[in-house]
Amino acid sequence: MPKSHAHSSSLREVLRVFALFGCPLRVVMFQRLARTPMSAGALAQGLPVSRTAVVQHLKRLQAARLVDASTAGRRRIYRVQPQGLAPLSRWLRQYLRD
């Protein structure tokens, strides 16, 4: 039975989220941003990488629509976009049905 384009497209979205979260640093960043929005500088504190590296990871999370940013003065404040997890949520639901 041929797979539908919609099915393969949604699977690609799920795999993209898994790939992004395959990096433990991005998982930690996502968890911190889920608790409270913050700047890249604040997010970099306590992480074993530079602020520049944090910004690069944030760009990847933004491209996947898992986080977004707004400007506050000269800083950009990042926050989680829960709807970015929707493809993963839909995929998991099919296996979690009672």
C-alpha positions in Angstrom: 0.0 0.0 0.0 1.6 3.3 -1.0 2.2 5.9 1.7 0.3 9.1 1.3 2.2 12.4 0.8 0.6 13.7 4.0 1.8 10.7 6.0 5.4 11.0 4.8 5.3 14.7 5.3 4.2 14.4 8.9 6.8 11.7 9.5 9.5 14.0 8.3 8.3 16.7 10.7 8.4 14.1 13.6 11.9 13.0 12.6 13.0 16.7 12.4 11.9 17.2 16.0 13.7 14.0 17.1 16.8 15.1 15.4 16.8 18.5 17.1 16.3 16.9 20.5 19.0 14.4 19.7 21.3 17.1 21.0 21.2 17.1 24.8 22.1 20.8 24.9 19.0 21.7 22.9 16.9 19.6 25.2 18.2 21.5 28.2 17.7 24.8 26.5 14.1 23.9 25.5 13.4 22.8 29.1 14.7 26.1 30.5 12.8 28.2 28.0 9.6 26.2 28.9 10.0 27.3 32.5 10.6 31.0 31.7 11.4 33.1 28.6 14.9 34.5 28.6 17.7 36.0 26.5 20.4 34.0 24.9 22.9 35.4 27.4 20.8 34.3 30.4 20.3 30.9 28.7 24.0 30.5 28.2 24.8 30.9 31.9 25.6 27.6 33.4 25.9 25.8 30.0 29.2 24.4 28.8 29.1 26.5 25.6 29.4 30.1 24.5 26.6 32.5 24.1 27.4 32.4 20.3 26.8 28.6 20.3 23.6 29.1 22.2 22.4 31.5 19.6 23.2 29.0 16.8 21.2 26.3 18.6 18.3 28.8 19.1 18.3 29.5 15.4 17.8 25.8 14.7 15.0 25.7 17.2 13.4 28.8 15.7 13.6 27.3 12.2 11.6 24.3 13.5 9.1 26.6 15.2 9.9 25.2 18.6 10.9 28.6 20.0 10.3 32.2 18.9 11.8 35.5 20.0 10.7 39.0 20.6 12.7 42.2 21.0 13.0 43.9 24.4 15.2 46.9 24.1 18.5 45.5 22.7 17.9 42.0 23.8 15.9 39.2 22.1 13.8 37.2 24.5 13.2 33.5 23.5 10.2 31.4 24.5 8.9 28.0 23.7 6.2 27.6 21.1 4.3 24.5 22.2 2.6 24.2 18.8 6.0 23.3 17.4 5.6 20.0 19.2 2.2 19.3 17.5 3.7 16.8 14.9 5.4 14.8 17.6 2.2 14.9 19.8 0.1 13.6 16.9 2.6 10.9 16.1 2.8 9.7 19.8 -1.0 9.8 20.2 -1.4 7.0 17.7 0.6 4.7 19.9 -0.9 5.8 23.2 -4.5 5.1 22.5 -6.2 2.8 25.0 
